[in-house]
Amino acid sequence: MDRERHIGSLDGLRGIAAAGVIVAHVNLMFPSALSMPIRDIGSNAVGLFFALSGFLMAYIYGNRPLSPKSCADFLVTRFARIYPVYIAAVLAIALLSLFQDLNYFQPINGIGQVLRHMALMGSSGVFWSVPPEIQFYLLFPLIWLFLSNPIRYRNIAIAIAIFLALDGLLGFPGSGIMLPSKLPFFLFGVVAGRMHRRIDRQEPNIIIGMLALLLPLFLLVRQGVAPQTASSLWDMATAFAAALSVFLVALEHPISVVAFGAAPLRFAGRISFSLYLFHAPALFLVEKTLGGTAPSDLVIAVGVATAFGLACVSYYVIEVPARRFLVSRWKRHREDAKWLGKLDAAQAPAIFSSRRTRM
């Protein structure tokens, strides 16, 4: 089977997105320290994360055969990657919030809030973006079914397209922690990931390289440099630009690889989820410790360094070991779920199939 090639530049793009979220929180804690056009850079960075998820799911799994076993493997793998370190971060913030003298700026107060976040229904701080990510993973097997046989299961694509159109016409209503409000970012990412697997490799085009370098950066800072052209943060145009950014960077033109393929950015991308979850408390604690006694530039530098250090600890001590443990346990015990071996991907519900059933 044709295995997917790891696209190193996407690690770098993920690192850029993580840096965007950090810059947003630095600006929140030190509003006078930065003079860059960074309004809403954090939200735009999260949009890039969502488009990246859609792209990677289609790129990694789109050409793989679908079966109940592979679907279960997918869900367990995604859960194992996200949930353990997410829970660790939730508990860390809840613990930090217990110290009322600290007055943590994005608290999780009380057992009710803790349980809400553990049930993936919370929205404190950066945690709001995790529920729609998990919800997309639950939707993706349906998309995967379509990708496995687009002719037979074209009704799936039609149904999702109709829902997306209605969702957009209604202004992507609902809570920000629900998938419908962020759906186009994931779906356009899926389209970009599918296109990447099908395009013919051609000679590098300098225009493609420049666009791959500039479009993601413009997307991040557009509200600051061109506020008159900025519409909603979560509309179709922004989602399309985010997915196109991912697609262009994934082409790995020599010009864009110089930036997105740089080792520091790729490393930041590798630890980006832990960095995303733990950077805010790291910045906060450093500001509480050094704020008022040291120059703000020094406090920011120490805070960012602490955030990276804490993210490394989280990645190597919690994120990776927990993922490996849960996935290995699942592989060891999945043979006990004998029904997985008895079902076949062809047994998908007939409502999604475009084939006529003969009487």
Buried (B, 14 or more C-beta within 10 A) or exposed (E): EEEBEEBBBBBBBBBBBBBBBBBBBBBEBBEEEBEEBBBBBBBBBBBBBBBBBBBBBBBBBBBBEBBBBBBBBBBBBBBBBBBBBBBBBBBBBBEBBEEEEEEBBBBBBEEEBBEBBBEBEBBBBBBBBBBBBBBBBEBBBBBBBBBBBEEBBBBBBEBBEEEBEEBBEEEBEEEBBBBBBBBBBBBBBBBBBBBBBEEEEEEBEEEBBBBBBBBBBBBBBBBBBEEEEBEEBBBBEBBBBBBBBBBBBBBBBEBBBEBBBBEEBBBBBBBBBBBBBBBBBBBBBBBBBBBEEBEBEEBBEBBBEBBBEBBBBBBEEBBBEBBEEBBEEBEEEBEEEEEBEEEEBEEBEEEBBEEEEEE
